[in-house]
Amino acid sequence: MADKESKFIPGKETEEQFEQVLNLLSEWIKAGLVEIDVDTDGDVDFTLPDEMEELLETQIPEELTRRNVEAIIASEIPAIIAAGLSKNKKNVIRNRTPKELEEDFDVLLERSKKAIGKLISKEIKERVLLRKATSSYVIENIRWKKGTYHIEENEKGKEIDVPYVSMEMNLSRPHSYYTIAFSPTQGISRIKRSDDIAVTLDLHIDDIKNMTKKLNDIVNKLG
């Protein structure tokens, strides 16, 4: 089994196996079991659940393993979707797939049409194209934690506890270059984009409610 998995190349499965995996993925997305998102550079990502083994227990296409299916979803399908939504389809396939698939480019491009038709909504396509076109920042991640400020309320020194949420927003510019940070003692400490920005906001719960209201107002006006 391990040998079979180590030799498997996503993209070399049969057309029937590919369509079975595509249909399963489509069903899981509709059922909310798999999340589909667009990353900073406009690539489509699929977040698979931890219980993939149970999910695939009775659904693995013949001659494939669970890891084979996961590899198709994690590498082949995002690559062919990226190619299908690109002007330079064959160049994208060439840059995103192993050399062993060079003779299969036409097959992969046909598969990209199926994957886009099955998985990519109008909204997802628009988000991909916006990431490809924009030169502005996008929100890559948001982290938060609760805290309390102990503040002297008046000249008598009376203290008041003010609850707040510290929200860190990580902003990235699509297609910017990566840089590597080095530590004298630990070597490479982190890899990040050259234009990354981290903004920290200390917000009261009412600030968050007001922000949410303003965002909902935008959604309602656009919708």
N, C-alpha and C positions, 0 to 999 in steps of 0.2 A: 504493500500500500504506500509506504513512504517513498519507495523508488518510483512508483507511478506518479506520485504528486511532484517529486523533484524534476521529473522529465516533462511535465505538462507545461505547455505554453498557451496562455489565453489567446484565443484567435485561431488555434489549430483544431478546436472542437468541430464536430460536424454541424451542418446547418440545422439539423433537427435538434441537436443538443443546445445550440445557441438559442433557438426560438423557444425551447422549453424554459431555459433560464430567463429569457426576456419576459415570457408570460408570467413566470413565478414572481419576478421582481415587480412587474406591473401590479399584480394582485396584492403583494405586500405593501406597496406604496398606497394603494387605494384603501387598504385596511388599516393604515397608520402604523404598520409594523416596521417599515423602513422609511427613514426621512431622506428627502432629496433637497439639496441646497446648492447654492452657487458660491464658490470661494472668491477670494479677492481678485484673482486674475481672470475670472469668468469661466472656470472649469466647474462642471457639474460633479457634485460629490454625493455618495449614498452612504448614510449612516446605518450600518447593520446592527441588529440587536445582539446582546450577549448570548441569547438563547438560540443562536443560529443552528446549532446541532439538533435541538428539538424541532425547530421549524422545518428543517430539511429531512428529518428522520424518514418520512415516507414519500418525499418529493424529489429526491435526487435523481436527475436524469441518468439513464443507463450508461454505464462505463465512466461516469464522473464521480469524484469524491466531493465531500463538503468543501474542502479547501480549493478544489478545482472551481466549484461554483462561486466561492467567495472571490477567487482571483479574476474570474470573468467579470464579476460585478465591480470589483475595485479597480481594475486596470483596463481591461478591454473596452467595456461599455463607455466609461468616461472618455477614453481616447477617440473612439469612433464618433461619439456625439460631438466632441470638439472639432473633429474633422468635418463632420456633416454641416456644422454651423459656420464653417470657415470658407473664405473665398479660395484659399489655396489648400484644397482638401488633401491631395496626395502628399504635399509637403508636411502637413500636420500629422498624417498617418506615419510618414517616414520618421519624423522626429519623436513620435510618441510610442512606437512599437519596436520590438526586437528585430534584429536583422533577419532572423529566421522567417519572418512574416512578409518579407519583401515580395515574394511571388503571389501573395494573397491580398494585395492592396485593393484590387477591384472587388473581391469578395467582401472585404471589410467595409468598403464604401457603400456597398449594397446593404450591408447589415446596419450601417449608420442611419440609412433612411428608415429602416424598421424600428430602430431604437428611438429615434427622434419622434416618429409617428406614435409610438407606443407610450413613451415616457415623458416627453417634453411638452408641457402646456405652453400656451401663448405667453403667460406671465413669466415662466422660467426662461423662455427664449429671449424675452425682452430684457430680463435681468442679465443674462449672459452677454447680450449685445451692448448693454450699457456699460458693463465692466470692461469690455473690449474698447469702447469708444472714449470713456471718460479720462480726464487728466486730473480730476479732483480726488480727494480722499474718500475712502469708504470705511465703515465701521467693521473691523475684523473681529473684535471680541469685546465683551463687557464683563467686568468682575465687580463684585460689591461685597461690603461687609458692614455690619451694624456697629455703632459706637455711641458714646455719650460724652458731650463736652460738659465739664463742671465749671460754670461761669459765675463770677461774682456779680450779683444783680444790681447792687447799689453800694454807696460809700460805707455802709455799715458792715459790708463784707458778707451779706447773706448770699448763699450759693444756690444756684438753680441748676438742675440737671437737664440738659438739652439733648434729646435723642437725635441721631442723624444716621444717614447712610452714606458711606464713602464709596462712590462709584468711579471706577477706573475704566475709561473708554480707550481702547487701542485702535488707532486710525492708521490705515495703510494706503499707499497710492498704488493702484494696479500697475503691474509690469515694471515697477522700480527694481533697481539692482539690490542684491543681497550683500551684506557685509558680515564679516566674522570678527567677533570680539575675542581677544586673547587675554588670559590671565598668566602672570609670571609663574604662578605656582601650580595652576590647574590646566594650563594649555588652553584649548578652545573652550570658552565658557558659554557662548551663545551665538546663534546665527539669526540675523534679523535683516529686514529691509532697510536700505539707507535712508528712506524717507519716513520711517515709522515715527508716530507720535503717540504718547500716552498722556491723556488729560484726566486729572482726578478732580471730581466734583464732590463737595460735601453738601448733602441735600437733606432737608427736612421732609418728612413723609408728604406734607402738603405741597412742597416743591415738585415732588414726583407726580402727585396727582395732577398738578397744573400742567406739567410737561406732557403727561399722558393725554390730557384733555386737548391740548394744542395739536398733538400728533393725530388724535382721532378726528379733530376738525379738518385737518389736511386730508385724511383718508376719505372722510365724508364728502368733501368738496370735489375730490378727484373721482370718487366712485359714482 
